Amino acid sequence: MSAAESPHSDRTAPILDWLATDLTPDADLELAALVRHLDELARPEISRNQFHRCLDLLHARALAISRLHRIRLAAATLPLTVSLHRGATRLVSALGKIAAGYDEVLAEVRHRLVRTMRRNPETISAKALEILGEQLTIAHLAGNSAPFEFWLRAHSFFQGSRSENPNDARPGSIPESTMRAYKYLLAFSAAQPEGLTGPEINWLSDYLAANAKSTSVRHSAPGEGGLGWLWIDPDQDTPPISINRREPPDVEGLVYFTAEELARRTTALIEQLESDGPEPANLPTGLPRTETATLLRRVREYWASPPHREHSRRRNQYAVSVCSGLDTIWKMLREPGTARQNRFASEWMVVNESPTGYAIMQVTGTASNLTPGIAIAIRRSDDDPWTLCIVRWIRTETPEQIELGLQVIANTAKPVSVGFRNAEQARPMRPALVLPPIAALGRQQAILAPAGTYSARRFMLVSDTQRLYIAQGRLLSLDIQTPAVELFQYEIDPYPL
């Protein structure tokens, strides 16, 4: 160590002593120590060499601490409790400080040309993008979106990973470690994690850490039929945008991304999961086999053919009554009279709408047990029928402010019970909702049932709200599957077994 550094030689001793200890299972205690030591590292007395050395060590410790918090966040429902939300916010901020530290180091390396084995743009950018990947994952587990200027920082690290010429960001010239970390961010964002549950986000994160390399990044625009591609403007604080949704602007320097190859590989994996053979090797843990297949089917569609908005959203502001959860909706629809039905509802505000969906924000009451994929019933007045929707995404910047994105699936529903005829095991009758046909969509009568209800082609349907009605139905197609519900079209079987 040089004489210039000796007066400050003990400034980082508390940080290094903590980093030398084993990780404890107390996630809050570990996070508090991380935040404290990051603040200490920002003090002007810390030399640049000490800063660089501690930053890499804090990188590894921060990722380990984040894994502790992931377990708790994945097990929680939205909105988070105040303590969980506070912890997630502090962790996102701490990870952002580490990324900002790498930004400082990268700037020093560029301008001072001080390069060593570990202080080079390739290594710095890869580590920074890895931290940003964890930051984005934690943000979505907490029901938030990417932090302010997150994507600008990510694009900057990707573009600046070249040691010889930082302005040369052709994908072929980007180091593999940097490319892999950047592809994780793009594939994770393209999977629309705001519509996934906590366990699904955790599983997908681990899956993409090993498989995002199967995606493609390039600077040249795709040709005709490139609707599976997304474009990125590195000068904008925005995630990848589907060409199917919005044409790229006529500017230089755009980056193009597709996960079509990953979607094809995912198809083979789904077939293995749905077969009677052994479970595929080297898959992340945390989800049962059937739920894993359901998740992969959904994200595969986003990767293969990113969705586009068919109808523009109109801003609005009016109150609606909301009843959440299939079981609660089923009980509510069986209650005669408006006063009894309103016992199950809370008041929300519509903030924008289209013919196929709504965005609503909570006004009164305390929402709980909200997860993407659950059923929601809404109506504007007591004289209106209940409109059935599925929650497509949840945003909760604070525990008190919750916003839901809803997809309309029917304008009325009838409560029934259904039971599938499976010779292998007895299955109980389960509450479900019969939805009317929608001619414009070519949809016949459909049933919305709890996830896991479907197990065979034929099922029994029982309605007892006004008069007893029993019939055998035959499933035609399984149209929607989420962790909470499944929607399938059916017809009454004229020749019951």
The 8 nearest C-alpha neighbors of each residue, nearest first, counted from 0:
[[1, 4, 2, 5, 3, 8, 48, 49],
 [2, 0, 3, 4, 5, 8, 6, 48],
 [3, 1, 5, 4, 0, 6, 8, 7],
 [4, 2, 1, 5, 6, 0, 7, 46],
 [3, 5, 2, 1, 7, 6, 8, 0],
 [4, 6, 8, 2, 7, 3, 1, 0],
 [7, 5, 8, 4, 3, 2, 9, 10],
 [6, 8, 5, 10, 9, 4, 44, 45],
 [9, 7, 5, 6, 10, 4, 11, 12],
 [8, 10, 12, 11, 7, 6, 13, 5],
 [11, 9, 7, 12, 8, 45, 44, 13],
 [10, 12, 14, 9, 13, 15, 49, 8],
 [11, 13, 9, 15, 14, 10, 16, 8],
 [14, 12, 16, 15, 11, 17, 10, 36],
 [13, 15, 11, 17, 12, 16, 36, 18],
 [14, 16, 18, 12, 17, 13, 19, 11],
 [15, 17, 13, 19, 14, 18, 12, 20],
 [18, 16, 14, 19, 20, 15, 13, 32],
 [17, 19, 15, 20, 16, 14, 56, 60],
 [18, 20, 16, 17, 15, 21, 14, 22],
 [21, 19, 17, 18, 22, 16, 23, 15],
 [22, 20, 23, 19, 18, 17, 24, 60],
 [21, 23, 20, 24, 29, 63, 64, 60],
 [22, 24, 25, 21, 29, 26, 28, 20],
 [23, 25, 26, 22, 67, 29, 28, 27],
 [26, 24, 28, 23, 27, 29, 67, 22],
 [25, 27, 29, 28, 67, 24, 30, 68],
 [28, 26, 30, 29, 25, 31, 86, 68],
 [29, 27, 31, 25, 30, 26, 32, 23],
 [28, 30, 32, 26, 27, 31, 33, 25],
 [31, 29, 33, 27, 32, 28, 26, 34],
 [30, 32, 28, 34, 33, 29, 27, 35],
 [33, 31, 35, 29, 30, 34, 36, 28],
 [32, 34, 30, 36, 31, 35, 37, 29],
 [35, 33, 37, 31, 32, 36, 93, 30],
 [36, 34, 32, 38, 33, 37, 31, 39],
 [35, 37, 39, 38, 33, 34, 14, 40],
 [36, 38, 40, 34, 39, 35, 33, 41],
 [37, 39, 35, 36, 41, 40, 34, 42],
 [40, 38, 36, 37, 41, 42, 35, 11],
 [39, 41, 37, 38, 42, 36, 45, 50],
 [42, 40, 38, 39, 43, 37, 45, 50],
 [41, 43, 44, 40, 39, 45, 38, 37],
 [44, 42, 45, 41, 46, 40, 39, 47],
 [43, 45, 42, 46, 7, 10, 41, 40],
 [46, 44, 43, 42, 49, 50, 40, 10],
 [47, 45, 49, 48, 50, 44, 4, 7],
 [46, 48, 50, 49, 51, 45, 52, 104],
 [49, 47, 51, 50, 46, 52, 45, 4],
 [50, 48, 52, 46, 47, 51, 53, 45],
 [49, 51, 47, 48, 53, 52, 54, 46],
 [52, 50, 48, 54, 49, 53, 47, 55],
 [51, 53, 49, 50, 54, 55, 48, 56],
 [54, 52, 56, 50, 55, 51, 57, 49],
 [53, 55, 57, 51, 56, 52, 50, 58],
 [54, 56, 58, 57, 53, 52, 51, 59],
 [55, 57, 53, 58, 54, 59, 60, 52],
 [56, 58, 60, 54, 55, 59, 61, 53],
 [59, 57, 55, 61, 56, 60, 54, 62],
 [60, 58, 62, 57, 61, 56, 63, 55],
 [59, 61, 57, 63, 62, 58, 64, 56],
 [60, 62, 64, 58, 63, 59, 57, 65],
 [63, 61, 65, 59, 64, 60, 66, 58],
 [62, 64, 60, 66, 65, 61, 59, 67],
 [65, 63, 61, 67, 66, 62, 60, 26],
 [64, 66, 62, 68, 67, 63, 61, 69],
 [67, 65, 69, 63, 64, 68, 62, 70],
 [68, 66, 64, 65, 69, 70, 26, 63],
 [67, 69, 65, 71, 70, 66, 72, 26],
 [68, 70, 66, 72, 71, 67, 73, 65],
 [69, 71, 73, 68, 72, 67, 74, 66],
 [72, 70, 68, 74, 69, 73, 75, 67],
 [73, 71, 69, 75, 74, 70, 140, 68],
 [72, 74, 197, 198, 70, 75, 71, 69],
 [73, 75, 71, 72, 70, 197, 76, 198],
 [76, 74, 72, 73, 71, 77, 79, 197],
 [75, 77, 368, 369, 78, 79, 370, 74],
 [78, 76, 79, 369, 368, 370, 367, 75],
 [77, 79, 398, 76, 367, 395, 80, 369],
 [80, 78, 77, 84, 83, 398, 76, 81],
 [79, 81, 83, 82, 84, 78, 398, 77],
 [80, 82, 84, 83, 85, 79, 398, 397],
 [81, 83, 85, 84, 80, 86, 79, 87],
 [84, 82, 86, 80, 85, 81, 79, 87],
 [83, 85, 87, 81, 86, 82, 79, 80],
 [86, 84, 82, 88, 83, 87, 81, 89],
 [85, 87, 83, 89, 84, 88, 90, 82],
 [86, 88, 90, 84, 89, 85, 91, 83],
 [89, 87, 85, 91, 90, 86, 84, 92],
 [90, 88, 92, 86, 87, 91, 93, 85],
 [89, 91, 93, 87, 92, 88, 86, 94],
 [92, 90, 88, 94, 134, 93, 89, 87],
 [91, 93, 95, 89, 90, 94, 88, 96],
 [94, 92, 90, 96, 95, 91, 89, 34],
 [93, 95, 97, 91, 96, 92, 134, 90],
 [94, 96, 92, 98, 93, 97, 99, 91],
 [97, 95, 99, 93, 98, 94, 100, 92],
 [96, 98, 100, 94, 99, 95, 101, 93],
 [99, 97, 95, 101, 127, 100, 96, 102],
 [98, 100, 102, 96, 97, 101, 95, 103],
 [101, 99, 97, 103, 102, 98, 96, 104],
 [100, 102, 104, 98, 103, 99, 105, 127],
 [101, 103, 99, 105, 100, 104, 106, 98],
 [104, 102, 100, 106, 101, 105, 107, 99],
 [103, 105, 101, 107, 106, 102, 108, 100],
 [104, 106, 102, 108, 107, 103, 101, 120],
 [107, 105, 103, 109, 104, 108, 110, 102],
 [108, 106, 104, 110, 105, 109, 111, 103],
 [107, 109, 112, 105, 113, 111, 106, 110],
 [110, 108, 106, 107, 112, 111, 105, 113],
 [109, 111, 107, 112, 108, 106, 113, 105],
 [112, 110, 113, 108, 107, 109, 106, 114],
 [111, 113, 108, 109, 110, 114, 107, 119],
 [114, 112, 108, 111, 115, 118, 107, 109],
 [115, 113, 118, 119, 112, 108, 116, 117],
 [116, 114, 118, 117, 119, 113, 108, 112],
 [115, 117, 118, 119, 114, 122, 121, 120],
 [118, 116, 115, 119, 122, 123, 114, 120],
 [119, 117, 115, 114, 116, 123, 120, 122],
 [118, 120, 114, 121, 122, 117, 123, 115],
 [119, 121, 160, 123, 162, 122, 124, 161],
 [122, 120, 160, 124, 119, 123, 125, 174],
 [123, 121, 125, 124, 120, 119, 117, 126],
 [122, 124, 120, 126, 125, 121, 127, 119],
 [125, 123, 127, 156, 121, 126, 160, 122],
 [124, 126, 177, 128, 122, 127, 123, 176],
 [127, 125, 129, 123, 124, 128, 122, 130],
 [126, 128, 124, 130, 98, 129, 125, 101],
 [129, 127, 131, 125, 130, 126, 180, 124],
 [128, 130, 132, 126, 127, 131, 180, 125],
 [129, 131, 127, 133, 128, 132, 134, 94],
 [132, 130, 134, 128, 133, 129, 135, 127],
 [133, 131, 129, 135, 130, 134, 184, 128],
 [132, 134, 136, 130, 131, 135, 137, 129],
 [133, 135, 131, 137, 132, 91, 136, 94],
 [134, 136, 138, 132, 133, 137, 145, 131],
 [137, 135, 133, 139, 134, 138, 132, 140],
 [136, 138, 140, 134, 139, 135, 133, 141],
 [139, 137, 143, 135, 141, 136, 140, 144],
 [140, 138, 142, 143, 141, 136, 137, 144],
 [139, 141, 137, 138, 142, 197, 72, 136],
 [142, 140, 139, 138, 143, 137, 87, 84],
 [143, 141, 139, 394, 395, 140, 393, 138],
 [144, 142, 138, 139, 396, 394, 141, 395],
 [143, 145, 139, 138, 146, 142, 394, 135],
 [144, 146, 135, 149, 138, 147, 143, 139],
 [147, 145, 149, 148, 144, 138, 135, 91],
 [146, 148, 149, 145, 236, 150, 151, 144],
 [149, 147, 151, 236, 150, 152, 146, 145],
 [150, 148, 146, 152, 147, 151, 145, 153],
 [151, 149, 236, 153, 152, 148, 237, 154],
 [152, 150, 236, 148, 154, 153, 149, 235],
 [151, 153, 155, 150, 149, 154, 148, 156],
 [154, 152, 150, 156, 155, 151, 149, 157],
 [153, 155, 157, 233, 151, 152, 156, 150],
 [156, 154, 152, 158, 153, 157, 159, 151],
 [157, 155, 159, 124, 153, 158, 154, 160],
 [156, 158, 154, 155, 159, 160, 153, 177],
 [159, 157, 168, 155, 156, 160, 154, 165],
 [160, 158, 165, 156, 157, 161, 155, 120],
 [159, 161, 120, 121, 124, 157, 158, 156],
 [162, 160, 165, 159, 164, 163, 120, 121],
 [161, 163, 120, 164, 165, 160, 119, 121],
 [164, 162, 161, 165, 167, 166, 120, 160],
 [163, 165, 166, 167, 161, 162, 159, 168],
 [166, 164, 159, 161, 167, 162, 160, 163],
 [167, 165, 164, 168, 159, 158, 161, 169],
 [166, 168, 165, 164, 169, 161, 172, 158],
 [169, 167, 158, 166, 170, 173, 172, 165],
 [168, 170, 172, 171, 167, 218, 173, 217],
 [171, 169, 173, 172, 217, 168, 216, 218],
 [170, 172, 169, 173, 217, 174, 168, 216],
 [173, 171, 169, 170, 174, 168, 161, 167],
 [172, 174, 170, 171, 178, 161, 175, 168],
 [175, 173, 177, 176, 178, 121, 172, 160],
 [174, 176, 178, 177, 179, 173, 180, 125],
 [177, 175, 179, 178, 174, 125, 180, 121],
 [178, 176, 125, 180, 174, 175, 179, 124],
 [179, 177, 175, 181, 176, 180, 182, 174],
 [178, 180, 182, 176, 177, 181, 212, 175],
 [179, 181, 183, 177, 182, 178, 128, 129],
 [182, 180, 178, 184, 183, 179, 177, 128],
 [181, 183, 185, 179, 184, 180, 211, 178],
 [182, 184, 180, 186, 181, 211, 185, 187],
 [185, 183, 187, 181, 182, 186, 132, 188],
 [184, 186, 182, 188, 187, 183, 189, 181],
 [187, 185, 189, 183, 188, 184, 182, 190],
 [186, 188, 184, 190, 185, 189, 183, 192],
 [187, 189, 185, 190, 186, 191, 184, 192],
 [190, 188, 186, 191, 187, 185, 302, 301],
 [189, 191, 298, 187, 188, 301, 192, 186],
 [192, 190, 189, 193, 188, 194, 187, 195],
 [193, 191, 195, 194, 190, 200, 188, 139],
 [194, 192, 392, 191, 195, 393, 139, 142],
 [193, 195, 392, 192, 371, 391, 191, 393],
 [196, 194, 192, 193, 371, 199, 200, 197],
 [195, 197, 199, 198, 371, 370, 200, 194],
 [196, 198, 73, 200, 199, 140, 201, 195],
 [199, 197, 73, 201, 200, 196, 202, 285],
 [198, 200, 202, 196, 197, 201, 195, 203],
 [201, 199, 203, 197, 198, 202, 204, 195],
 [200, 202, 198, 204, 199, 203, 197, 205],
 [201, 203, 199, 205, 204, 200, 283, 198],
 [204, 202, 206, 200, 205, 201, 199, 207],
 [205, 203, 201, 207, 206, 202, 200, 208],
 [204, 206, 208, 202, 203, 207, 283, 201],
 [205, 207, 203, 204, 208, 209, 210, 202],
 [208, 206, 210, 211, 209, 204, 205, 203],
 [207, 209, 205, 206, 210, 204, 211, 183],
 [210, 208, 207, 206, 211, 205, 212, 204],
 [209, 211, 207, 212, 213, 208, 206, 261],
 [212, 210, 207, 213, 183, 214, 182, 208],
 [211, 213, 210, 214, 179, 182, 209, 215],
 [214, 212, 211, 261, 210, 260, 215, 258],
 [213, 215, 258, 212, 211, 261, 257, 260],
 [216, 214, 257, 256, 258, 217, 213, 212],
 [217, 215, 256, 255, 170, 257, 214, 254],
 [216, 218, 255, 170, 219, 254, 256, 215],
 [219, 217, 254, 255, 253, 169, 220, 170],
 [220, 218, 217, 221, 255, 254, 253, 222],
 [219, 221, 218, 255, 222, 217, 254, 253],
 [222, 220, 225, 219, 223, 228, 255, 224],
 [221, 223, 225, 224, 220, 219, 226, 228],
 [224, 222, 225, 221, 226, 220, 227, 228],
 [223, 225, 226, 222, 227, 221, 228, 243],
 [226, 224, 227, 221, 223, 228, 222, 242],
 [227, 225, 243, 228, 224, 242, 304, 241],
 [226, 228, 304, 225, 303, 305, 257, 259],
 [229, 227, 257, 226, 225, 256, 242, 241],
 [228, 230, 241, 240, 256, 242, 239, 255],
 [229, 231, 255, 240, 239, 254, 256, 241],
 [232, 230, 239, 254, 253, 233, 255, 240],
 [231, 233, 253, 234, 235, 254, 230, 252],
 [234, 232, 154, 235, 231, 151, 253, 155],
 [235, 233, 232, 151, 236, 154, 155, 237],
 [234, 236, 237, 233, 232, 151, 150, 231],
 [237, 235, 151, 150, 148, 149, 234, 238],
 [236, 238, 235, 150, 239, 151, 232, 231],
 [237, 239, 150, 240, 231, 188, 236, 185],
 [240, 238, 231, 230, 229, 185, 237, 241],
 [241, 239, 229, 230, 238, 242, 231, 245],
 [240, 242, 229, 243, 244, 305, 228, 245],
 [243, 241, 246, 245, 244, 229, 226, 228],
 [244, 242, 241, 226, 307, 245, 305, 306],
 [243, 245, 307, 241, 242, 308, 246, 306],
 [246, 244, 242, 243, 241, 247, 240, 307],
 [245, 247, 242, 248, 244, 243, 241, 230],
 [248, 246, 245, 230, 242, 249, 253, 240],
 [249, 247, 250, 246, 253, 232, 251, 245],
 [248, 250, 247, 251, 253, 246, 252, 232],
 [251, 249, 248, 252, 253, 247, 232, 234],
 [250, 252, 253, 249, 248, 232, 254, 218],
 [251, 253, 254, 250, 218, 232, 233, 234],
 [254, 252, 232, 231, 251, 218, 255, 230],
 [253, 255, 218, 231, 230, 217, 252, 232],
 [256, 254, 230, 217, 216, 229, 218, 231],
 [257, 255, 216, 229, 228, 215, 230, 217],
 [256, 258, 228, 215, 259, 214, 229, 227],
 [257, 259, 214, 302, 261, 260, 262, 303],
 [260, 258, 303, 262, 261, 257, 302, 263],
 [261, 259, 263, 262, 258, 214, 213, 264],
 [260, 262, 264, 258, 213, 259, 263, 214],
 [263, 261, 265, 259, 299, 260, 264, 303],
 [264, 262, 260, 266, 265, 261, 259, 267],
 [263, 265, 261, 267, 266, 262, 260, 268],
 [264, 266, 262, 268, 263, 267, 261, 269],
 [267, 265, 269, 263, 268, 264, 262, 270],
 [268, 266, 270, 264, 265, 269, 271, 263],
 [267, 269, 265, 271, 266, 270, 272, 264],
 [270, 268, 272, 266, 271, 292, 267, 265],
 [269, 271, 267, 273, 268, 272, 274, 266],
 [272, 270, 268, 274, 269, 273, 267, 279],
 [271, 273, 269, 270, 274, 278, 292, 268],
 [272, 274, 270, 271, 269, 275, 292, 289],
 [275, 273, 271, 276, 272, 270, 277, 269],
 [276, 274, 273, 277, 272, 271, 278, 270],
 [275, 277, 274, 278, 271, 272, 273, 279],
 [278, 276, 279, 275, 271, 272, 274, 280],
 [277, 279, 272, 280, 276, 271, 288, 275],
 [280, 278, 277, 271, 282, 281, 272, 268],
 [279, 281, 282, 278, 277, 283, 268, 271],
 [282, 280, 283, 279, 284, 206, 278, 209],
 [281, 283, 280, 284, 279, 206, 205, 278],
 [284, 282, 202, 205, 206, 281, 285, 286],
 [285, 283, 286, 282, 202, 287, 205, 281],
 [284, 286, 202, 198, 283, 287, 201, 199],
 [287, 285, 291, 284, 290, 288, 198, 202],
 [288, 286, 290, 289, 291, 285, 284, 292],
 [287, 289, 291, 290, 272, 292, 286, 278],
 [288, 290, 292, 291, 287, 293, 272, 273],
 [291, 289, 293, 287, 292, 288, 286, 294],
 [290, 292, 288, 294, 289, 293, 286, 287],
 [291, 293, 295, 289, 269, 290, 294, 296],
 [294, 292, 290, 296, 291, 295, 289, 297],
 [295, 293, 291, 297, 296, 292, 290, 298],
 [294, 296, 292, 298, 297, 293, 299, 291],
 [297, 295, 299, 293, 294, 298, 292, 300],
 [296, 298, 294, 295, 299, 300, 293, 301],
 [297, 299, 301, 190, 295, 300, 296, 302],
 [298, 300, 262, 302, 296, 301, 297, 295],
 [301, 299, 303, 298, 302, 297, 304, 296],
 [300, 302, 305, 298, 299, 304, 190, 303],
 [301, 303, 299, 258, 300, 304, 262, 259],
 [304, 302, 259, 300, 262, 227, 301, 299],
 [303, 305, 227, 301, 300, 302, 306, 226],
 [304, 306, 301, 302, 241, 227, 303, 307],
 [307, 305, 304, 301, 308, 243, 244, 241],
 [306, 308, 244, 243, 309, 305, 241, 245],
 [307, 309, 310, 244, 306, 311, 243, 312],
 [308, 310, 307, 311, 355, 244, 306, 353],
 [311, 309, 308, 353, 312, 354, 355, 307],
 [312, 310, 353, 313, 309, 308, 352, 354],
 [311, 313, 353, 352, 351, 310, 314, 357],
 [314, 312, 351, 352, 315, 353, 311, 350],
 [315, 313, 351, 350, 312, 352, 316, 349],
 [316, 314, 351, 350, 313, 349, 317, 352],
 [315, 317, 350, 349, 348, 318, 314, 351],
 [318, 316, 349, 348, 315, 319, 350, 379],
 [317, 319, 348, 347, 349, 379, 346, 320],
 [320, 318, 379, 347, 378, 346, 348, 377],
 [319, 321, 346, 378, 377, 345, 344, 347],
 [322, 320, 377, 344, 345, 376, 346, 319],
 [321, 323, 344, 376, 375, 343, 328, 377],
 [324, 322, 375, 374, 376, 321, 327, 328],
 [323, 325, 374, 327, 326, 373, 375, 328],
 [324, 326, 328, 374, 327, 329, 323, 373],
 [327, 325, 329, 328, 324, 330, 430, 431],
 [326, 328, 330, 324, 329, 325, 331, 323],
 [329, 327, 331, 325, 330, 326, 332, 324],
 [330, 328, 326, 332, 327, 331, 414, 325],
 [331, 329, 327, 333, 328, 332, 326, 334],
 [330, 332, 328, 340, 334, 333, 329, 327],
 [333, 331, 329, 334, 330, 328, 414, 340],
 [334, 332, 330, 331, 335, 329, 464, 414],
 [333, 335, 331, 332, 340, 339, 336, 330],
 [336, 334, 333, 339, 337, 340, 332, 331],
 [337, 335, 338, 339, 340, 334, 341, 332],
 [336, 338, 340, 339, 341, 381, 335, 334],
 [339, 337, 341, 340, 336, 342, 335, 381],
 [340, 338, 342, 341, 337, 336, 334, 335],
 [339, 341, 337, 331, 342, 338, 343, 334],
 [340, 342, 344, 343, 338, 339, 337, 345],
 [343, 341, 340, 339, 344, 338, 331, 345],
 [342, 344, 341, 340, 322, 331, 327, 345],
 [345, 343, 322, 341, 321, 342, 320, 346],
 [346, 344, 321, 320, 364, 363, 347, 322],
 [345, 347, 320, 363, 362, 319, 321, 318],
 [346, 348, 361, 362, 319, 360, 318, 320],
 [347, 349, 318, 360, 359, 317, 319, 350],
 [348, 350, 359, 316, 317, 351, 358, 318],
 [351, 349, 315, 316, 359, 358, 314, 348],
 [352, 350, 314, 315, 313, 358, 349, 357],
 [351, 353, 357, 312, 313, 356, 358, 314],
 [352, 354, 312, 356, 355, 310, 313, 311],
 [353, 355, 356, 352, 310, 407, 357, 312],
 [356, 354, 407, 353, 406, 357, 310, 352],
 [357, 355, 406, 407, 405, 353, 352, 354],
 [358, 356, 352, 405, 351, 404, 359, 353],
 [357, 359, 404, 351, 403, 350, 349, 405],
 [358, 360, 349, 403, 348, 350, 402, 357],
 [361, 359, 402, 348, 347, 401, 349, 362],
 [360, 362, 347, 401, 363, 348, 400, 402],
 [363, 361, 347, 346, 348, 360, 364, 345],
 [364, 362, 346, 361, 345, 347, 365, 366],
 [365, 363, 345, 366, 362, 346, 361, 347],
 [364, 366, 367, 363, 399, 361, 345, 362],
 [365, 367, 364, 368, 369, 78, 361, 401],
 [366, 368, 369, 78, 77, 365, 76, 79],
 [369, 367, 76, 77, 370, 366, 78, 75],
 [368, 370, 77, 367, 76, 371, 78, 366],
 [369, 371, 196, 373, 372, 77, 76, 368],
 [372, 370, 194, 390, 392, 391, 195, 373],
 [371, 373, 390, 481, 483, 389, 391, 482],
 [372, 374, 483, 390, 389, 371, 324, 370],
 [373, 375, 389, 324, 325, 388, 323, 390],
 [376, 374, 323, 388, 322, 389, 387, 324],
 [375, 377, 387, 322, 386, 321, 385, 388],
 [378, 376, 321, 386, 385, 320, 319, 322],
 [379, 377, 385, 320, 319, 380, 383, 386],
 [378, 380, 319, 320, 318, 383, 377, 381],
 [381, 379, 382, 383, 378, 319, 320, 384],
 [380, 382, 383, 337, 379, 378, 384, 341],
 [381, 383, 380, 384, 379, 337, 378, 385],
 [384, 382, 380, 381, 378, 385, 379, 386],
 [385, 383, 411, 386, 378, 382, 410, 381],
 [384, 386, 378, 377, 411, 376, 387, 410],
 [387, 385, 410, 377, 376, 411, 409, 378],
 [388, 386, 376, 409, 408, 375, 410, 407],
 [389, 387, 407, 375, 406, 408, 405, 374],
 [388, 390, 374, 406, 405, 373, 372, 375],
 [391, 389, 405, 372, 371, 373, 392, 404],
 [390, 392, 194, 404, 405, 371, 372, 389],
 [393, 391, 194, 404, 193, 371, 390, 403],
 [392, 394, 403, 402, 193, 142, 404, 371],
 [395, 393, 142, 402, 143, 401, 396, 403],
 [394, 396, 401, 142, 397, 400, 143, 402],
 [395, 397, 143, 394, 400, 142, 398, 401],
 [396, 398, 400, 395, 399, 84, 401, 78],
 [399, 397, 78, 400, 79, 395, 81, 80],
 [398, 400, 397, 401, 395, 78, 365, 396],
 [401, 399, 397, 395, 398, 396, 361, 402],
 [400, 402, 395, 360, 361, 394, 399, 403],
 [401, 403, 360, 394, 359, 393, 395, 361],
 [404, 402, 393, 359, 358, 392, 405, 394],
 [403, 405, 358, 392, 391, 390, 357, 393],
 [404, 406, 390, 357, 356, 391, 389, 388],
 [405, 407, 356, 388, 389, 355, 408, 391],
 [406, 408, 388, 356, 355, 409, 387, 405],
 [407, 409, 388, 387, 406, 389, 410, 386],
 [410, 408, 387, 411, 407, 386, 434, 435],
 [411, 409, 386, 387, 385, 384, 412, 408],
 [412, 410, 409, 386, 385, 384, 387, 434],
 [411, 413, 434, 433, 432, 414, 435, 409],
 [412, 414, 433, 432, 415, 434, 411, 332],
 [415, 413, 432, 329, 431, 433, 332, 412],
 [416, 414, 462, 431, 461, 432, 430, 413],
 [415, 417, 430, 461, 429, 431, 460, 428],
 [418, 416, 460, 428, 429, 459, 461, 431],
 [417, 419, 428, 459, 458, 427, 429, 420],
 [420, 418, 458, 421, 457, 455, 459, 454],
 [421, 419, 458, 457, 455, 422, 418, 459],
 [420, 422, 423, 424, 419, 455, 454, 425],
 [421, 423, 424, 420, 425, 455, 426, 419],
 [424, 422, 421, 425, 420, 426, 454, 455],
 [425, 423, 422, 421, 426, 420, 427, 419],
 [424, 426, 427, 421, 423, 422, 420, 419],
 [425, 427, 424, 418, 428, 419, 421, 420],
 [428, 426, 418, 429, 425, 419, 417, 452],
 [427, 429, 418, 417, 416, 426, 430, 419],
 [428, 430, 416, 417, 427, 418, 431, 452],
 [431, 429, 416, 415, 417, 329, 448, 326],
 [430, 432, 448, 415, 416, 447, 414, 429],
 [433, 431, 414, 447, 413, 446, 415, 412],
 [432, 434, 446, 413, 412, 445, 414, 447],
 [433, 435, 412, 445, 446, 444, 409, 432],
 [434, 436, 444, 437, 445, 433, 409, 412],
 [437, 435, 443, 444, 442, 438, 434, 445],
 [438, 436, 442, 439, 440, 441, 443, 435],
 [437, 439, 441, 440, 442, 436, 443, 435],
 [440, 438, 441, 437, 442, 436, 443, 435],
 [441, 439, 442, 438, 437, 436, 443, 408],
 [440, 442, 438, 439, 437, 443, 436, 444],
 [443, 441, 437, 440, 436, 438, 444, 488],
 [442, 444, 436, 488, 445, 437, 441, 489],
 [445, 443, 436, 435, 488, 434, 489, 442],
 [446, 444, 488, 434, 487, 489, 433, 443],
 [445, 447, 433, 432, 487, 486, 434, 448],
 [446, 448, 486, 432, 431, 485, 433, 484],
 [447, 449, 431, 485, 484, 446, 450, 452],
 [450, 448, 484, 452, 483, 485, 451, 431],
 [451, 449, 484, 483, 485, 452, 482, 448],
 [450, 452, 453, 449, 454, 485, 484, 448],
 [453, 451, 450, 449, 454, 448, 419, 429],
 [454, 452, 451, 455, 419, 450, 485, 456],
 [453, 455, 419, 452, 421, 456, 451, 420],
 [456, 454, 457, 421, 453, 419, 420, 458],
 [455, 457, 474, 473, 458, 454, 419, 475],
 [458, 456, 473, 472, 455, 420, 419, 474],
 [457, 459, 419, 472, 420, 418, 471, 473],
 [458, 460, 471, 418, 417, 470, 472, 419],
 [459, 461, 417, 470, 469, 416, 471, 458],
 [462, 460, 469, 416, 468, 415, 417, 463],
 [461, 463, 415, 468, 467, 464, 416, 469],
 [464, 462, 467, 466, 465, 468, 461, 415],
 [463, 465, 466, 462, 333, 467, 414, 415],
 [466, 464, 463, 467, 462, 468, 333, 335],
 [465, 467, 463, 464, 468, 462, 469, 461],
 [466, 468, 463, 462, 469, 465, 461, 464],
 [467, 469, 462, 461, 466, 463, 470, 460],
 [470, 468, 461, 460, 462, 467, 471, 459],
 [471, 469, 460, 459, 472, 461, 468, 491],
 [470, 472, 459, 492, 458, 491, 460, 495],
 [473, 471, 491, 492, 458, 490, 457, 459],
 [472, 474, 457, 490, 489, 492, 456, 491],
 [473, 475, 489, 456, 476, 488, 457, 472],
 [474, 476, 489, 488, 473, 490, 477, 487],
 [477, 475, 488, 487, 478, 474, 489, 486],
 [476, 478, 487, 479, 486, 488, 475, 485],
 [477, 479, 487, 486, 476, 480, 488, 485],
 [480, 478, 486, 485, 477, 481, 487, 484],
 [479, 481, 485, 484, 486, 293, 482, 478],
 [480, 482, 372, 483, 484, 485, 479, 450],
 [481, 483, 450, 484, 372, 480, 290, 293],
 [484, 482, 450, 373, 481, 372, 449, 485],
 [485, 483, 450, 449, 481, 448, 480, 482],
 [484, 486, 480, 450, 479, 448, 447, 449],
 [487, 485, 447, 479, 446, 478, 477, 448],
 [486, 488, 477, 478, 445, 476, 446, 489],
 [489, 487, 445, 476, 475, 444, 443, 474],
 [490, 488, 474, 475, 473, 445, 444, 472],
 [489, 491, 473, 472, 492, 474, 444, 475],
 [490, 492, 472, 471, 473, 493, 489, 470],
 [491, 493, 472, 494, 473, 471, 495, 490],
 [494, 492, 495, 491, 471, 472, 490, 470],
 [493, 495, 492, 496, 471, 491, 472, 473],
 [496, 494, 492, 493, 471, 472, 470, 457],
 [495, 494, 471, 492, 457, 493, 420, 458]]
